[in-house]
Amino acid sequence: MKLNIKTILIILFSLLFGNLFAQNILSLQEVIDIAIEKNYNVLISANQVEMARINNTLGNAGMMPQINFKASDRFEFGNSYQKFSDGSEADNLNFTTNILNAGPELNWTVFDGGRMFATKHRLEVAQEMAEIAFEDEKLQIKYNVSKAYFDVVKNIQLLKAMNDIIEISQQRLQLSENAYNNGMLNKSDLLQSQIDLNISQKNIVEQDYIIEQAYDRLKVLMGTTNQDFIVDDEFETDFSIDFDVLNEKFKDSNTSLLILEKQMNISEFSMKESKRNLLPRLNINAAYNLYRTVNSSGNIIENFSFGPHLGASLVIPIYQSGDYSRQVEREKINFKD
């Protein structure tokens, strides 16, 4: 009977775990790397970081000038009647005029009440927040994967303990059989030893199913449900932890608190942007124009001019139906939230 039990256990163990020995052993870090690489949320978060980096420029904040090249060519057709101061008159029937205007121009807001600086700070904080959110996404994956990984390890260790229990149950059954055959043990105790062994064997089958489920949960987190591997259940644990240092690191690296802080900073700079809309704005513009006019009739047949010009404009907000004030109040509410 002992031989039959061993044979059954060997066959069962081979069927359940024989294919695992031919599989790759993945460490916790390798599993985390795979999960991060294949996680769609991480990809989205990485794209958000790149978008925030692209937006964080001086030009997007309104600090840089705009330079354009403009050209226009216009034809006019019509009739005209002219009367001069000396009493003479001139009729131009079916005249044509061609007006050509071309050249580069520059427009630059050199002062807007400091709004451009508040905008640049907001863009910088938005990029920092996107980077923190990216790290937070990876940390969440590390936590979930580590939890699932160690759940597999824990159940494998339980299975090993159950195998030890089976060996003890087998030895107990053998001793019970010997004692029963020698008349030193009643049959009920012998049957109880057999029942204990059967229960241990059943527990192994159930534990294997639990391990299989734990592997499935881990594979889902990794995004590789079809990949077969085994975990590394042999590792060293360092319990020499300085909790004071750990507490300080937690405060400095708590991504949830850091994201909340960045959101408050963004709201603060957005409110500053809204307030700056109430201040004057100074714009300068410059251009180099080529201007040519050709008339089919009249005193001036052709006029051609070219050269630079420079100007400035000052805009002082006086009344905009309360739009800017309402915007400031909305930003104050957002900042309080």
C-alpha atoms as a printed R data frame, in Angstrom:
    type eleno elety resid chain resno       x       y       z
1   ATOM     1    CA   MET     A     1   0.000   0.000   0.000
2   ATOM     2    CA   LYS     A     2   2.898   2.326   0.741
3   ATOM     3    CA   LEU     A     3   4.285   1.753  -2.726
4   ATOM     4    CA   ASN     A     4   0.955   2.577  -4.322
5   ATOM     5    CA   ILE     A     5   0.660   5.842  -2.405
6   ATOM     6    CA   LYS     A     6   4.178   6.918  -3.412
7   ATOM     7    CA   THR     A     7   3.495   5.976  -6.995
8   ATOM     8    CA   ILE     A     8   0.295   8.017  -7.017
9   ATOM     9    CA   LEU     A     9   2.056  11.025  -5.495
10  ATOM    10    CA   ILE     A    10   4.929  10.828  -7.964
11  ATOM    11    CA   ILE     A    11   2.542  10.644 -10.917
12  ATOM    12    CA   LEU     A    12   0.405  13.450  -9.524
13  ATOM    13    CA   PHE     A    13   3.393  15.674  -8.824
14  ATOM    14    CA   SER     A    14   4.809  15.010 -12.298
15  ATOM    15    CA   LEU     A    15   1.535  15.891 -13.991
16  ATOM    16    CA   LEU     A    16   1.023  19.030 -11.965
17  ATOM    17    CA   PHE     A    17   4.533  20.416 -11.873
18  ATOM    18    CA   GLY     A    18   6.614  18.497 -14.380
19  ATOM    19    CA   ASN     A    19   6.017  21.063 -17.098
20  ATOM    20    CA   LEU     A    20   7.093  23.890 -14.803
21  ATOM    21    CA   PHE     A    21  10.698  22.760 -14.550
22  ATOM    22    CA   ALA     A    22  11.180  23.273 -18.281
23  ATOM    23    CA   GLN     A    23   9.886  26.848 -18.040
24  ATOM    24    CA   ASN     A    24  11.793  30.042 -17.452
25  ATOM    25    CA   ILE     A    25  12.299  31.322 -13.935
26  ATOM    26    CA   LEU     A    26  11.395  35.013 -13.757
27  ATOM    27    CA   SER     A    27  12.520  37.158 -10.872
28  ATOM    28    CA   LEU     A    28  10.244  39.765  -9.341
29  ATOM    29    CA   GLN     A    29  12.062  42.600 -11.129
30  ATOM    30    CA   GLU     A    30  11.755  40.831 -14.492
31  ATOM    31    CA   VAL     A    31   8.030  40.361 -13.973
32  ATOM    32    CA   ILE     A    32   7.643  44.036 -13.015
33  ATOM    33    CA   ASP     A    33   9.572  45.139 -16.118
34  ATOM    34    CA   ILE     A    34   7.328  43.035 -18.368
35  ATOM    35    CA   ALA     A    35   4.176  44.384 -16.710
36  ATOM    36    CA   ILE     A    36   5.296  48.003 -17.080
37  ATOM    37    CA   GLU     A    37   6.334  47.480 -20.701
38  ATOM    38    CA   LYS     A    38   2.983  45.985 -21.696
39  ATOM    39    CA   ASN     A    39   0.683  48.140 -19.571
40  ATOM    40    CA   TYR     A    40  -1.529  50.427 -21.655
41  ATOM    41    CA   ASN     A    41  -1.999  52.972 -18.851
42  ATOM    42    CA   VAL     A    42   1.770  53.406 -18.629
43  ATOM    43    CA   LEU     A    43   1.893  54.070 -22.370
44  ATOM    44    CA   ILE     A    44  -0.844  56.695 -22.065
45  ATOM    45    CA   SER     A    45   0.911  58.294 -19.098
46  ATOM    46    CA   ALA     A    46   4.198  58.396 -21.026
47  ATOM    47    CA   ASN     A    47   2.411  60.138 -23.908
48  ATOM    48    CA   GLN     A    48   0.988  62.666 -21.454
49  ATOM    49    CA   VAL     A    49   4.522  63.427 -20.267
50  ATOM    50    CA   GLU     A    50   5.673  63.960 -23.845
51  ATOM    51    CA   MET     A    51   2.704  66.231 -24.594
52  ATOM    52    CA   ALA     A    52   3.394  68.295 -21.470
53  ATOM    53    CA   ARG     A    53   7.053  68.581 -22.475
54  ATOM    54    CA   ILE     A    54   6.086  69.775 -25.956
55  ATOM    55    CA   ASN     A    55   3.695  72.370 -24.512
56  ATOM    56    CA   ASN     A    56   6.271  73.701 -22.053
57  ATOM    57    CA   THR     A    57   7.947  76.239 -24.330
58  ATOM    58    CA   LEU     A    58   8.535  79.978 -24.292
59  ATOM    59    CA   GLY     A    59   6.547  80.312 -27.482
60  ATOM    60    CA   ASN     A    60   3.502  78.551 -26.060
61  ATOM    61    CA   ALA     A    61   3.671  80.860 -23.047
62  ATOM    62    CA   GLY     A    62   3.487  83.887 -25.361
63  ATOM    63    CA   MET     A    63   7.015  85.134 -24.734
64  ATOM    64    CA   MET     A    64   8.325  84.827 -28.282
65  ATOM    65    CA   PRO     A    65   7.522  87.021 -31.289
66  ATOM    66    CA   GLN     A    66   5.560  85.926 -34.316
67  ATOM    67    CA   ILE     A    67   7.222  86.429 -37.689
68  ATOM    68    CA   ASN     A    68   5.211  86.005 -40.867
69  ATOM    69    CA   PHE     A    69   5.565  86.761 -44.536
70  ATOM    70    CA   LYS     A    70   2.486  88.296 -46.064
71  ATOM    71    CA   ALA     A    71   1.692  89.006 -49.683
72  ATOM    72    CA   SER     A    72  -1.398  90.241 -51.456
73  ATOM    73    CA   ASP     A    73  -2.191  91.085 -55.051
74  ATOM    74    CA   ARG     A    74  -5.453  92.897 -55.748
75  ATOM    75    CA   PHE     A    75  -7.089  94.012 -59.008
76  ATOM    76    CA   GLU     A    76  -9.696  96.765 -59.141
77  ATOM    77    CA   PHE     A    77 -11.972  97.672 -62.046
78  ATOM    78    CA   GLY     A    78 -14.276 100.680 -62.342
79  ATOM    79    CA   ASN     A    79 -15.007 104.206 -63.522
80  ATOM    80    CA   SER     A    80 -13.945 107.456 -61.872
81  ATOM    81    CA   TYR     A    81 -14.705 111.139 -62.160
82  ATOM    82    CA   GLN     A    82 -12.176 113.681 -60.856
83  ATOM    83    CA   LYS     A    83 -12.488 117.454 -60.473
84  ATOM    84    CA   PHE     A    84  -9.372 119.441 -59.605
85  ATOM    85    CA   SER     A    85  -8.880 122.764 -57.817
86  ATOM    86    CA   ASP     A    86  -8.042 124.571 -61.040
87  ATOM    87    CA   GLY     A    87 -11.461 123.693 -62.392
88  ATOM    88    CA   SER     A    88 -10.317 120.986 -64.750
89  ATOM    89    CA   GLU     A    89 -12.042 117.641 -64.858
90  ATOM    90    CA   ALA     A    90 -11.024 114.108 -65.809
91  ATOM    91    CA   ASP     A    91 -13.103 111.079 -66.569
92  ATOM    92    CA   ASN     A    92 -11.538 107.627 -66.328
93  ATOM    93    CA   LEU     A    93 -13.766 105.032 -67.834
94  ATOM    94    CA   ASN     A    94 -13.111 101.320 -67.485
95  ATOM    95    CA   PHE     A    95  -9.886 101.858 -65.577
96  ATOM    96    CA   THR     A    96  -7.957  99.054 -63.908
97  ATOM    97    CA   THR     A    97  -5.691  99.140 -60.873
98  ATOM    98    CA   ASN     A    98  -3.274  96.461 -59.700
99  ATOM    99    CA   ILE     A    99  -2.039  96.698 -56.107
100 ATOM   100    CA   LEU     A   100   0.785  94.414 -54.972
101 ATOM   101    CA   ASN     A   101   1.870  94.362 -51.319
102 ATOM   102    CA   ALA     A   102   4.429  91.910 -49.887
103 ATOM   103    CA   GLY     A   103   6.989  91.613 -47.100
104 ATOM   104    CA   PRO     A   104   7.841  90.068 -43.720
105 ATOM   105    CA   GLU     A   105   6.305  91.360 -40.515
106 ATOM   106    CA   LEU     A   106   6.969  90.874 -36.808
107 ATOM   107    CA   ASN     A   107   4.477  91.091 -33.938
108 ATOM   108    CA   TRP     A   108   5.695  90.810 -30.356
109 ATOM   109    CA   THR     A   109   3.885  91.240 -27.072
110 ATOM   110    CA   VAL     A   110   6.629  92.665 -24.870
111 ATOM   111    CA   PHE     A   111   4.419  93.268 -21.823
112 ATOM   112    CA   ASP     A   112   1.120  91.708 -20.801
113 ATOM   113    CA   GLY     A   113   1.086  92.386 -17.086
114 ATOM   114    CA   GLY     A   114   3.219  89.319 -16.367
115 ATOM   115    CA   ARG     A   115   0.653  86.871 -17.754
116 ATOM   116    CA   MET     A   116   3.248  85.156 -19.953
117 ATOM   117    CA   PHE     A   117   5.429  84.379 -16.923
118 ATOM   118    CA   ALA     A   118   2.496  82.891 -15.016
119 ATOM   119    CA   THR     A   119   1.673  80.805 -18.084
120 ATOM   120    CA   LYS     A   120   5.255  79.532 -18.341
121 ATOM   121    CA   HIS     A   121   5.257  78.537 -14.665
122 ATOM   122    CA   ARG     A   122   1.945  76.739 -15.143
123 ATOM   123    CA   LEU     A   123   3.331  74.790 -18.109
124 ATOM   124    CA   GLU     A   124   6.418  73.821 -16.115
125 ATOM   125    CA   VAL     A   125   4.321  72.565 -13.205
126 ATOM   126    CA   ALA     A   126   2.032  70.700 -15.613
127 ATOM   127    CA   GLN     A   127   5.054  68.872 -17.026
128 ATOM   128    CA   GLU     A   128   6.283  68.040 -13.525
129 ATOM   129    CA   MET     A   129   2.844  66.735 -12.583
130 ATOM   130    CA   ALA     A   130   2.703  64.562 -15.711
131 ATOM   131    CA   GLU     A   131   6.097  63.085 -14.825
132 ATOM   132    CA   ILE     A   132   4.955  62.371 -11.259
133 ATOM   133    CA   ALA     A   133   1.740  60.777 -12.547
134 ATOM   134    CA   PHE     A   134   3.859  58.596 -14.830
135 ATOM   135    CA   GLU     A   135   5.945  57.438 -11.872
136 ATOM   136    CA   ASP     A   136   2.783  56.911  -9.833
137 ATOM   137    CA   GLU     A   137   1.373  54.648 -12.547
138 ATOM   138    CA   LYS     A   138   4.544  52.577 -12.523
139 ATOM   139    CA   LEU     A   139   4.562  52.403  -8.716
140 ATOM   140    CA   GLN     A   140   0.981  51.158  -8.723
141 ATOM   141    CA   ILE     A   141   1.941  48.419 -11.158
142 ATOM   142    CA   LYS     A   142   4.959  47.502  -9.027
143 ATOM   143    CA   TYR     A   143   2.726  47.202  -5.977
144 ATOM   144    CA   ASN     A   144   0.056  45.087  -7.687
145 ATOM   145    CA   VAL     A   145   2.601  42.837  -9.415
146 ATOM   146    CA   SER     A   146   4.663  42.389  -6.242
147 ATOM   147    CA   LYS     A   147   1.547  41.481  -4.272
148 ATOM   148    CA   ALA     A   148   0.493  38.917  -6.884
149 ATOM   149    CA   TYR     A   149   4.053  37.586  -7.239
150 ATOM   150    CA   PHE     A   150   4.460  36.976  -3.507
151 ATOM   151    CA   ASP     A   151   1.003  35.430  -3.398
152 ATOM   152    CA   VAL     A   152   2.308  32.779  -5.798
153 ATOM   153    CA   VAL     A   153   5.460  32.352  -3.711
154 ATOM   154    CA   LYS     A   154   3.428  32.005  -0.519
155 ATOM   155    CA   ASN     A   155   1.228  29.286  -1.979
156 ATOM   156    CA   ILE     A   156   4.237  27.413  -3.369
157 ATOM   157    CA   GLN     A   157   5.777  27.437   0.101
158 ATOM   158    CA   LEU     A   158   2.497  26.114   1.494
159 ATOM   159    CA   LEU     A   159   2.592  23.330  -1.082
160 ATOM   160    CA   LYS     A   160   6.092  22.381   0.029
161 ATOM   161    CA   ALA     A   161   4.885  22.245   3.626
162 ATOM   162    CA   MET     A   162   1.985  20.033   2.566
163 ATOM   163    CA   ASN     A   163   4.403  17.641   0.892
164 ATOM   164    CA   ASP     A   164   6.260  17.379   4.189
165 ATOM   165    CA   ILE     A   165   2.964  16.664   5.928
166 ATOM   166    CA   ILE     A   166   2.265  13.853   3.444
167 ATOM   167    CA   GLU     A   167   5.600  12.247   4.259
168 ATOM   168    CA   ILE     A   168   4.717  12.399   7.942
169 ATOM   169    CA   SER     A   169   1.261  10.968   7.218
170 ATOM   170    CA   GLN     A   170   2.822   8.129   5.236
171 ATOM   171    CA   GLN     A   171   5.194   7.309   8.071
172 ATOM   172    CA   ARG     A   172   2.332   7.431  10.552
173 ATOM   173    CA   LEU     A   173   0.256   5.108   8.369
174 ATOM   174    CA   GLN     A   174   3.159   2.660   8.111
175 ATOM   175    CA   LEU     A   175   3.599   2.671  11.869
176 ATOM   176    CA   SER     A   176  -0.140   2.214  12.338
177 ATOM   177    CA   GLU     A   177  -0.170  -0.755   9.955
178 ATOM   178    CA   ASN     A   178   2.713  -2.386  11.818
179 ATOM   179    CA   ALA     A   179   1.057  -1.785  15.173
180 ATOM   180    CA   TYR     A   180  -2.276  -3.103  13.893
181 ATOM   181    CA   ASN     A   181  -0.669  -6.232  12.455
182 ATOM   182    CA   ASN     A   182   1.025  -6.868  15.824
183 ATOM   183    CA   GLY     A   183  -2.249  -6.379  17.686
184 ATOM   184    CA   MET     A   184  -1.096  -3.168  19.345
185 ATOM   185    CA   LEU     A   185  -3.576  -0.824  17.590
186 ATOM   186    CA   ASN     A   186  -7.253  -1.067  16.865
187 ATOM   187    CA   LYS     A   187  -8.626  -0.751  13.353
188 ATOM   188    CA   SER     A   188 -10.286   2.628  13.919
189 ATOM   189    CA   ASP     A   189  -6.910   4.242  14.599
190 ATOM   190    CA   LEU     A   190  -5.516   2.616  11.473
191 ATOM   191    CA   LEU     A   191  -8.397   3.975   9.425
192 ATOM   192    CA   GLN     A   192  -7.868   7.426  10.923
193 ATOM   193    CA   SER     A   193  -4.248   7.367   9.743
194 ATOM   194    CA   GLN     A   194  -5.437   6.466   6.253
195 ATOM   195    CA   ILE     A   195  -8.030   9.262   6.350
196 ATOM   196    CA   ASP     A   196  -5.381  11.797   7.403
197 ATOM   197    CA   LEU     A   197  -3.214  10.763   4.464
198 ATOM   198    CA   ASN     A   198  -6.135  11.051   2.045
199 ATOM   199    CA   ILE     A   199  -6.937  14.526   3.368
200 ATOM   200    CA   SER     A   200  -3.314  15.589   2.868
201 ATOM   201    CA   GLN     A   201  -3.407  14.314  -0.717
202 ATOM   202    CA   LYS     A   202  -6.647  16.201  -1.360
203 ATOM   203    CA   ASN     A   203  -5.144  19.362   0.098
204 ATOM   204    CA   ILE     A   204  -2.238  19.119  -2.341
205 ATOM   205    CA   VAL     A   205  -4.614  18.929  -5.309
206 ATOM   206    CA   GLU     A   206  -6.555  21.936  -4.002
207 ATOM   207    CA   GLN     A   207  -3.357  23.860  -3.318
208 ATOM   208    CA   ASP     A   208  -2.168  23.256  -6.854
209 ATOM   209    CA   TYR     A   209  -5.407  24.776  -8.142
210 ATOM   210    CA   ILE     A   210  -4.869  27.780  -5.868
211 ATOM   211    CA   ILE     A   211  -1.349  28.195  -7.282
212 ATOM   212    CA   GLU     A   212  -2.699  28.010 -10.821
213 ATOM   213    CA   GLN     A   213  -5.205  30.770 -10.048
214 ATOM   214    CA   ALA     A   214  -2.461  32.883  -8.464
215 ATOM   215    CA   TYR     A   215  -0.347  32.481 -11.608
216 ATOM   216    CA   ASP     A   216  -3.317  33.521 -13.760
217 ATOM   217    CA   ARG     A   217  -3.808  36.704 -11.732
218 ATOM   218    CA   LEU     A   218  -0.118  37.506 -12.067
219 ATOM   219    CA   LYS     A   219  -0.167  36.901 -15.829
220 ATOM   220    CA   VAL     A   220  -3.140  39.232 -16.245
221 ATOM   221    CA   LEU     A   221  -1.181  42.005 -14.523
222 ATOM   222    CA   MET     A   222   1.778  41.240 -16.789
223 ATOM   223    CA   GLY     A   223  -0.375  41.323 -19.917
224 ATOM   224    CA   THR     A   224   1.030  37.941 -20.997
225 ATOM   225    CA   THR     A   225  -1.705  35.384 -20.340
226 ATOM   226    CA   ASN     A   226  -0.144  32.939 -22.805
227 ATOM   227    CA   GLN     A   227   3.389  33.059 -21.378
228 ATOM   228    CA   ASP     A   228   4.407  30.162 -19.122
229 ATOM   229    CA   PHE     A   229   6.991  30.740 -16.409
230 ATOM   230    CA   ILE     A   230   7.693  30.005 -12.773
231 ATOM   231    CA   VAL     A   231   8.500  32.425  -9.997
232 ATOM   232    CA   ASP     A   232  11.703  32.478  -8.007
233 ATOM   233    CA   ASP     A   233  10.646  31.385  -4.525
234 ATOM   234    CA   GLU     A   234  14.185  31.441  -3.139
235 ATOM   235    CA   PHE     A   235  15.202  34.948  -2.072
236 ATOM   236    CA   GLU     A   236  16.664  36.784   0.882
237 ATOM   237    CA   THR     A   237  14.691  39.304   2.893
238 ATOM   238    CA   ASP     A   238  16.350  42.207   4.664
239 ATOM   239    CA   PHE     A   239  14.472  43.107   7.838
240 ATOM   240    CA   SER     A   240  17.023  45.714   8.956
241 ATOM   241    CA   ILE     A   241  14.759  48.653   8.132
242 ATOM   242    CA   ASP     A   242  15.134  52.109   9.644
243 ATOM   243    CA   PHE     A   243  11.497  53.182   9.934
244 ATOM   244    CA   ASP     A   244  12.437  56.815  10.566
245 ATOM   245    CA   VAL     A   245  14.301  56.927   7.257
246 ATOM   246    CA   LEU     A   246  11.456  55.030   5.615
247 ATOM   247    CA   ASN     A   247   8.945  57.550   6.931
248 ATOM   248    CA   GLU     A   248  10.956  60.477   5.543
249 ATOM   249    CA   LYS     A   249  11.251  58.777   2.167
250 ATOM   250    CA   PHE     A   250   7.514  58.164   2.180
251 ATOM   251    CA   LYS     A   251   6.811  61.848   2.739
252 ATOM   252    CA   ASP     A   252   9.219  62.903  -0.011
253 ATOM   253    CA   SER     A   253   8.087  60.302  -2.551
254 ATOM   254    CA   ASN     A   254   4.351  60.074  -1.904
255 ATOM   255    CA   THR     A   255   3.149  60.585  -5.456
256 ATOM   256    CA   SER     A   256  -0.468  61.223  -4.447
257 ATOM   257    CA   LEU     A   257   0.562  64.136  -2.219
258 ATOM   258    CA   LEU     A   258   2.987  65.437  -4.842
259 ATOM   259    CA   ILE     A   259   0.301  65.357  -7.551
260 ATOM   260    CA   LEU     A   260  -2.123  67.189  -5.245
261 ATOM   261    CA   GLU     A   261   0.529  69.822  -4.572
262 ATOM   262    CA   LYS     A   262   1.167  70.295  -8.299
263 ATOM   263    CA   GLN     A   263  -2.572  70.620  -8.964
264 ATOM   264    CA   MET     A   264  -2.752  73.403  -6.381
265 ATOM   265    CA   ASN     A   265   0.215  75.136  -8.023
266 ATOM   266    CA   ILE     A   266  -1.437  74.910 -11.438
267 ATOM   267    CA   SER     A   267  -4.644  76.435 -10.051
268 ATOM   268    CA   GLU     A   268  -2.614  79.207  -8.444
269 ATOM   269    CA   PHE     A   269  -0.822  80.097 -11.684
270 ATOM   270    CA   SER     A   270  -4.081  79.862 -13.658
271 ATOM   271    CA   MET     A   271  -5.609  82.402 -11.277
272 ATOM   272    CA   LYS     A   272  -2.600  84.680 -11.802
273 ATOM   273    CA   GLU     A   273  -3.057  84.388 -15.567
274 ATOM   274    CA   SER     A   274  -6.683  85.461 -15.246
275 ATOM   275    CA   LYS     A   275  -5.772  88.447 -13.079
276 ATOM   276    CA   ARG     A   276  -3.091  89.562 -15.544
277 ATOM   277    CA   ASN     A   277  -5.777  89.919 -18.236
278 ATOM   278    CA   LEU     A   278  -6.947  93.046 -16.401
279 ATOM   279    CA   LEU     A   279  -3.572  94.777 -16.894
280 ATOM   280    CA   PRO     A   280  -2.377  96.749 -19.958
281 ATOM   281    CA   ARG     A   281  -0.609  95.045 -22.859
282 ATOM   282    CA   LEU     A   282   2.144  96.532 -24.987
283 ATOM   283    CA   ASN     A   283   2.770  95.159 -28.464
284 ATOM   284    CA   ILE     A   284   5.426  96.135 -30.968
285 ATOM   285    CA   ASN     A   285   5.321  95.408 -34.656
286 ATOM   286    CA   ALA     A   286   7.808  95.785 -37.448
287 ATOM   287    CA   ALA     A   287   7.732  95.025 -41.138
288 ATOM   288    CA   TYR     A   288   9.562  95.497 -44.392
289 ATOM   289    CA   ASN     A   289   7.020  96.165 -47.119
290 ATOM   290    CA   LEU     A   290   7.181  96.221 -50.872
291 ATOM   291    CA   TYR     A   291   4.259  98.210 -52.299
292 ATOM   292    CA   ARG     A   292   3.483  98.554 -56.005
293 ATOM   293    CA   THR     A   293   0.437 100.134 -57.659
294 ATOM   294    CA   VAL     A   294  -0.220 100.145 -61.422
295 ATOM   295    CA   ASN     A   295  -3.088 102.216 -62.890
296 ATOM   296    CA   SER     A   296  -4.336 101.979 -66.436
297 ATOM   297    CA   SER     A   297  -5.093 105.711 -66.494
298 ATOM   298    CA   GLY     A   298  -4.824 108.803 -64.359
299 ATOM   299    CA   ASN     A   299  -2.046 111.104 -63.247
300 ATOM   300    CA   ILE     A   300  -0.073 108.346 -61.569
301 ATOM   301    CA   ILE     A   301   0.401 105.319 -63.778
302 ATOM   302    CA   GLU     A   302   2.768 103.429 -61.467
303 ATOM   303    CA   ASN     A   303   3.756 103.846 -57.829
304 ATOM   304    CA   PHE     A   304   6.514 101.663 -56.321
305 ATOM   305    CA   SER     A   305   7.787 101.913 -52.744
306 ATOM   306    CA   PHE     A   306   9.626  99.697 -50.295
307 ATOM   307    CA   GLY     A   307  11.199  99.969 -46.852
308 ATOM   308    CA   PRO     A   308  10.836  99.118 -43.187
309 ATOM   309    CA   HIS     A   309   8.408 100.416 -40.614
310 ATOM   310    CA   LEU     A   310   8.187 100.084 -36.845
311 ATOM   311    CA   GLY     A   311   5.247 100.661 -34.545
312 ATOM   312    CA   ALA     A   312   3.762  99.923 -31.150
313 ATOM   313    CA   SER     A   313   0.302  99.536 -29.688
314 ATOM   314    CA   LEU     A   314  -0.961  99.799 -26.129
315 ATOM   315    CA   VAL     A   315  -4.141  98.000 -25.064
316 ATOM   316    CA   ILE     A   316  -5.752  98.957 -21.754
317 ATOM   317    CA   PRO     A   317  -8.701  96.762 -20.742
318 ATOM   318    CA   ILE     A   318 -11.592  98.923 -19.578
319 ATOM   319    CA   TYR     A   319 -14.780  96.925 -19.937
320 ATOM   320    CA   GLN     A   320 -15.344  93.430 -21.340
321 ATOM   321    CA   SER     A   321 -18.824  92.697 -19.948
322 ATOM   322    CA   GLY     A   322 -17.181  91.295 -16.818
323 ATOM   323    CA   ASP     A   323 -15.585  88.347 -18.652
324 ATOM   324    CA   TYR     A   324 -12.179  88.710 -17.028
325 ATOM   325    CA   SER     A   325 -13.655  89.218 -13.557
326 ATOM   326    CA   ARG     A   326 -15.802  86.101 -13.884
327 ATOM   327    CA   GLN     A   327 -12.771  84.148 -15.035
328 ATOM   328    CA   VAL     A   328 -10.830  85.262 -11.956
329 ATOM   329    CA   GLU     A   329 -13.686  84.206  -9.671
330 ATOM   330    CA   ARG     A   330 -13.873  80.783 -11.329
331 ATOM   331    CA   GLU     A   331 -10.145  80.276 -10.841
332 ATOM   332    CA   LYS     A   332 -10.485  81.241  -7.164
333 ATOM   333    CA   ILE     A   333 -13.120  78.541  -6.724
334 ATOM   334    CA   ASN     A   334 -10.931  75.989  -8.495
335 ATOM   335    CA   PHE     A   335  -8.035  76.908  -6.232
336 ATOM   336    CA   LYS     A   336 -10.184  76.401  -3.117
337 ATOM   337    CA   ASP     A   337 -11.339  72.996  -4.388
